Amino acid sequence: MPHKEHHQTAADLIYLISCAVNGIQPDRERVAAMDDEAVFRFACRQDLSAIAAYALKKLMPLPLHWKEARGKAMRMCALYDTRRAMVLHEMEQQGIPYLPLKGIILKDYYPEPFTREMADNDILCDDTRMEDVRTIMTKLGFTCKLFGKYNHDKYTSPPLSFEMHTQLFVDYDVPRIAAYYQGIWKKLIRDEEHRYGYHMRDEDFYLYILCHTYKHFIKAGTGLRSLLDIYLYDRAKGQALDRRYLDEQLAILGIGDFERDFRALAAKTFSGESLSDDVLDELSYYIESGSFGSGRNKYANRLRHDDGRRAKRRYFFRRFFPDEAYLKSFYPTVYRHRSLYPLLVIYRPFKGLVTKRKKLYREFQFVKDYKKKD
């Protein structure tokens, strides 16, 4: 899609979302002038189809594709609520401390909970009880897809997916932030209605969602939904937040400038004002990223802060010879037993050629052809 046309599609979607979150009925003529199919495809890519449908439903009977997207989001929300309640009940019974994360909390700041779409549910658990968590999840009919390898274990029961976290961030992604969140349980507040359920104070939850967004922003990118999360949370809680505490913690985390710019851009995007070309240019990274970023962003972000050929050489060297932080996060056994490192260096490329050949080829071509912009 040409750049200008893509920006118009993004502006149309943002208009619908702004109407939804600000209690405004969309203008009939403005909606009629939209490229409906393009807006729908873009909304799906950004995981924002349910909230766009919420706005459109106030104006007219929904076309089938919007109606189906809305219905799917409602069913998923209900399914997640039901199954999550079962999971947390079992964790209470087994005495396992837990902390619901991200969309589980943020959905309550949306016009309706189902309008905050989620690909999975994330829950932080006591990392000494992960075997017990696995027993609970399998008992409830989930299949364990990943266990004990990363900072979260993954369980699926289609169409649902749960990520049960042992820690919030890892050194390989964002070392400064990961260090800050070591010992996070000491900062948590026990729920009044649960013995083992915890929550963050409002300021700490704001910091957490910012850090999570920042991690995605610097790695593979993040989409418009991240801006909307911050806009809605800041609107609901911003005036009551302890700004002095936030500024102190943001300085420790090293993301003060990011927070200021991100919050300002979120306000400009969803306040309901017409979007200027300058704002749309600012939004380009989010527009192109999709909800969970892109491989192209991931490769480019790794190359951007180095120069030409040296950057490419270093990139390929790091891909073939993972460093200590990577081993600690993704290959803890090799991290503890360095004699296995030569075997890993041989194993990873062969595994990649068997299981991810096309993806590796696209990565190689992108890096080879990459040219740093001035």
Beta strands, then each sheet from edge to edge (+ up, - down):
strand 1: 98-100
strand 2: 121-125
strand 3: 143-146
strand 4: 152-157
strand 5: 160-165
strand 6: 189-190
strand 7: 198-199
sheet 1: 1+ 2- 5- 4+ 3-
sheet 2: 6+ 7-
end
